[in-house]
Amino acid sequence: MDRSDDLGPSDSPVRRPDEATSDKTTEEPRPRRPSRRAVLGSLGTVALAGVAGCSSTGSSADASEPTRGAATPANPTATSQQTETPTEETPTAQASRKYLDIARSELDAAFTEIYSVRLVNYEEKVWTPRFEDLGNMDPTVVDRHLKTARAALANVEAEEGTELAVRAELLRHVASIADYGSTFYRRFALTFEKIYQYEYLIDTKSDYDGAVERMGAAREKLATWRTLGEKLTEEVKAVKQLYDTHDSVAAQVPAFDIGRWNYTTFGVEQYAYLLEPRLVGFEAYAEAVGADLAGLDHLDVEAWQRAQDAFTTARSKIQQADTQFSEARSRGDSFFDRRAAVYENRAPRFDDGYLLHLRAANEFVRGNTENAKDLRFEGTTRIRNAFATYPITANESGTSTPE
């Protein structure tokens, strides 16, 4: 898998947006700081129900009670990760079984590293992403274990259809699940890192152009989720098919649970669907506010046409944001819902203010200076009142779990 993604140290913040209280903080937030206490913006825990084929439960976030394919007390062979060697087996077959054991051990280590992010609480059937955990997983560690596991599996020599061949095929699919799964965990962290940077730039720096850029980057990351979800789905189906076809075959990887990944895979694709309109709305909101501010600057230098264009853009964007927030609610999205509600409440008042600013620009063009100034003042007042009436609080910044 492509590991070029980076939780960029150069543009990542020392503080969470809500923790930065003055211009003394100039850096943006980054999910690698283990001391950060914030929970993903008004998310806390998000349940995802209706997952077919997931009847088993677990005991903790990303550490469930294992089902078939994982080690259990009732399966001493799986617990020791050793493949029993039939009597009178050829040296080649014996060597292949040792390679299978190596692969299992490496895959177990890979999954353990992935789960350090604590993204999914499989026992409760909820996603519990925590800001301070998003950077826990080291993708190079996962890749190293996967490389060793796949090299071992490549050394397995067995005729097609034999028990050894089936076990090797099963572990190859398990390795792919670890590969695509770790990539998704990484993309999830990168997506939310950009959203946090968006919050920081708006709330602390009033940098709307920068916020638009960050949200655009978040949307690009989000767009890759579905493809990863589809690939994970294919691999999960392949493992389940092997289980259905060969009753005596199990992955015997303690940290791997097919039920967990069936649930997670559904979430990968579903959350991409849920989040998409809300992120579009956030981006359009920042574009609207930025365009209005630019329009006011154009009025100051008597660039009337540019001011008119900017205010027209501001109205178009705030209306788009309002529509997207409504769409997100209709889909049942609960990510960052408090912040979205604040923006949605501001939208009609902003639209009125932007219209008054546009009328002011038109009056300046006609030479009605006094009337233009009054319209500009009235528009600015409405926008300021919207900010004051619907402020962003600690809850909207994601410092507590939802009610």
N, C-alpha and C positions, 0 to 999 in steps of 0.2 A: 504494500500500500504506500501511497505518497505520504511522506512524513515532512513535507516542506512547511506545513503550518507551524506557526510559532506564537507562543503567548508573549510576544515581543517585549523584551525588557526595556527597550529604549523609549516606548511610548506608553508604558504601563504605569499606573499611579501608585503612590505610597499609601493613599487613603481611599476609603470608600467615598462616594459623592456626598453622602449625608454627614460624614465625619469632617469634611473640609468646610470650615466656617468662615474663612477669609481668604483674601488673595495671597496669603502667605503660602498656600498650597498650590503649586503650579503643575504638579504631575497628575496623571490620570490613573484610575483604579485598575488593579490587576489581581486576578484570582490566585496568585501563588503565595500570598502572605498567609501563613498558618494562623496568625493571631487575629485575623479579621473575623468579626462575629456576625456579619450580616447574612441574612438568608435571601435567596433569590427573590427579586422584587415582588413583594406581596404574594409570593408563591407558597413558601413554607413547604407544605406537602400537597401534592396534587394527585388525586386518585384517577386511575384510568380503568374503567370497568369494561365488562363485555369481552374479555379476551377468551377466545375459544381454546380448548385443549390445555388449560392450566388449572388442574385440580389440586396440585400439591402446593404446600406452603413452606415458608422458611422461618428462620429465627432472628434475622437481623438484616439491616440494609446490605444488599449485595452479598449476603452470606446465608443462604437459605438451607433448610434441612434438605439434604440431597435426595433426588429421586433417581430413576434409572439412569445409569451412566456415571453416577458419582459413587464415592465410597460410603458404605453404611456398615454398622456393626453386624448386620445379617449377611454381609458379603465380605468375608475376610480376604478373599482374593483381591477384590477391588481396593480394600483398605490398604493393603501392602503394595498396590500398584504392580503386582507381579502376575504375569501370564503363566498359568500352569502349563508345564511342558509334558505332553503325552509321552508315554514310554516308547522307546524304539523310534524316536523322531530323528530325522536326518540332521547333520550338523548345520546345514543351511537353514532349516526350519528353526532350530534352536537359536541360531544367531538372529534370525528375523524376530523372534519373540523378545529377545533382549533389546532390539531396536524399538520395538513397540513400547517396552517399559520405559526406555529413555524418552520417547515421544510423550508418553503420558506424564512423566515427571515434569518435563519442560512446559507442557500445556497447562498443568496445574499451577506452575509458577506464573505463567502468563496471565491466567485468569485472576489469580490472587492480586497481581499488580493492577489489573484493570479495576477490580472492585475497590481499590483504595480510594477511588473518587466518591464512593458511597452514593451513587446516583439513584439507584432503585432500591426501595424497601420492598422486597418481593413478598415478605410475610404479610404485610398490610396491604399489598397491591397499590402502593402509592410511590410516586417519585419524590425523593427528598433531597434535591440538590442543594448543597450548602456552599456559599461563596468561598469559604476558607478551604473547602475540599476540592474545588474544581481543578487545581493544578497539581493534585497529589500524584496522579499517574505519570510515570516516566515512559513515554512511548518507545524510547530506545531500549529500555529493559524488556518491554513486551516484544519488540522486534527481535531482540537477541534470543529470547526463549523460543519464539516462533521459528526462527532460522534453524536453531538446533533441532527442534522437533521435526521440521520438514526434512532436514537432512537425514535424520534417523529413519523417517518413513520412506525416503527414497531408497534406502538400503534394504528395505524389506523385500525379500524374494519369495513369491508365492503364486501358484497357479490361480487364474481367475476362477472365482466361485468357491474357493476353499475358505475354511474358517479364518486362516491367517490373512488372506486377501480381503475378506470382509472387514476384519478388525482394522486393517490398514486404511481401507477406504473410509471407514467411520471416523477414524482419527484425523484424516485429511479434511473432512468436513468440519470437525470440531476446531481444527486449526484455522480454517477460514472464518468460522464464527468469531474466534478470538481476534483475528485480523480485522475484519469489518467492524466488530464490536468496539475494539479499542480505537479505531479511527472515528467511529461515531462519538464515543466519549470525548475524544479530543475536539471534534467539531462542535459538540455541545458547549464545552468550556470556552472555545474561541467565540462562538456566537454570543454567549452571555457576557463575555468580557467586553465585547464591542457595545453591547446594550448598556453596561455599567458606565463605560466611557461616555456614551451619549448622555446619560443622566448627569454625570459629573460636569460635562461641558455646558449643559443647559443650566443646571441648578447653581453651579458655583462660578462659572466663567462667563455665562451668557454668550457663549460662542456657538451660535446657531449654524454657521457654515461648517464648523468642525463636527457638530452633532449630526448634521446631515451626512457627512462623510462616514462617520462611525456607524450610523444606522444602515447606510448602504452596504457597508462591509458585513454587518450582521446579517442582512438579508441574503447576501451572496453565500455566506456560510450555511444559512438555513436552507437555501435551495439545494444543497448537497445532501441533506438528510434523507430525502425520499429515495434517492438512488442507493444509498447505503442500506436503507430499510428494505428495499427490494432484494438486494443481494443477501442480506441476513435472512430474509424470508426463504429464499431459495435453499440456503444451507440448512436452516432449521427443518424445512420439509424433507430434505435429503436424509438427515439424521433420523427423523421420525419414521421415514419409510424403511430405513435399514432396521430400526427397532421392531417395526411391525412385521417385517419379512423374516427376521432372524431373532427368535425369542431368547436365545441363549447368549446373544451378543450385547455387551454394554461397553460404554466408553471407558469406564474405570478411571476417570479423571476426577478426583475428589472435589475440585472447585467448579466443575462443569455440571450444569443442571439444564436439561433441555426445556423444562417447564419455565424456568426463569427467562431463558432467551426467547421463548415463544411470546411471553408477556412483554419483554423489552422490545422485541422487534415490532410488535403492534404499536407500541408507544412511539417508536422512532418515526413511523410514517404518520401516525395520528397527530402528534404534536407539531409536526411540520405544517399540517393542514390547519391546525388551530392557531398557530402563531403568525402565519403569513399576513393576514389582514391587519393585525395589530401592529406589526413592525412597519408595514406600509403607512399606517396611520401616524405612527411616531415620526417617521421620516417626513411626511407631508406637513405635520404640525410644525416641525422645526423649520422647514422651508417657508411656511406661511409667515411665522414670526420674523424670520430673517429677511424676507422680502419686504415686509412692512417697515422694518427698521431701515432698510436700504432706501425705500421710497421717501422716508422722512429726511434722510441725508440728501437725497436729490432735491427735495423742496428747499433745503437750506442753501443750495448753490444755484437755485432757479433753473434746474434741469427738469422742466415740467413734463416733457414727454417720457423721460425715463422714470419719473415719479409715477406717472399714470400707469405705465407698464408694470412697475413693481407692485403697486397696490392691486392691480387686476390679478397678478400672479398670487398675491397674498390671499385674496378672496377665493380664488380657485383652489388653492392648496388647503385652506382651512376647511372648505366644504368637502374636499376629498378626504381629509383626516376624519371628519365627523362621520362620513359614510363608512369608512373602514372600521372605525371603532364600533359602530352599530353592527357591522358584519361580524366582527370578532365576537361580540356578545351573542349574536344569533348562533354562532358555532359552538358556544359554550367554553370559550377560552378563559382560563383563570390566571394565566401568566400576566403579571404586572397590571392587574385589573384596577387597582386603586389609582395608579398614576393615569391609566387610560380614562378612568371616570372623571378625574380632575380635568384632563384635557378636553374631554367631550363636553363637560359643563362650561368650559371657557369658550368653546368654539362659536356658539351663536353670538356672544358678545364681541368676540374678536371680529367676526364677520361684519357686524354693525360698525365697529370702529374702523375697519379697513374701508368700508363703503364711504364713511364720512371723510376719511383721508383722501379717497379717490375724488370725491366731490370737491374737496379743498383744492386738489391739484387742478381740477377743471376750472374752478373759480380763479385761480392764479393765472391760468391761460387767458381768461377773459378780462383780466385786469381788475377783478373785484377783490382787491387785496384784503380789506377788512373782513369781508364775509369769509374769505378763504382761511384767514387766521382763526376765526371763530369755529369753523368746521374742523380745522386741524385740532384745535384744543378740545373740542367736544369728543372727537374720535379717540384721541389719546387718553382722555379721562375715562371713557368707557372701557378701554383696554386695561388701564391701570386698575380700575374697579374689579375687573374680572380676575386679575392676578390676586388682588386682595381678598376677594370673596371665596375663591377656590385656590388656596395655597397648596404647595407641595409640602407635606409633612414627613416626619420620619417614617411613617407607615408606607407612604407612597414610594419612599426611597428604598424600601426593602429591608428595614432593620427589625422587623418583627413578623411573626407568622400570621396568616390571615385568621379572621374570626370564624 
